[in-house]
């Protein structure tokens, strides 16, 4: 299963952005961003905001994984 918090953390590093930068863009605190990055699931509204700020559609990654898991069941 995708660890969405880890993916967000990796994307932030790939873009050479700081937690402070993301927190400012999201209108929240650094503590909230660290909490998000420590989770393997988050609220879809927040994920949508993060996807827009980081210009990466994390929903596609989640959907792709779900598709693979469903195909394994068939």
RATA-V66902 format. One record per helix or strand. SS is the DSSP state (@ for helix, = for strand). FROM is the first residue (numbers start at 1). TO is the last residue. If there is no record, write none. Layout:
BEGIN
<<SS FROM TO> <SS FROM TO>>
END
This chain:
BEGIN
<<@ 4 14> <@ 19 26> <@ 30 37> <@ 44 54> <@ 58 73>>
END
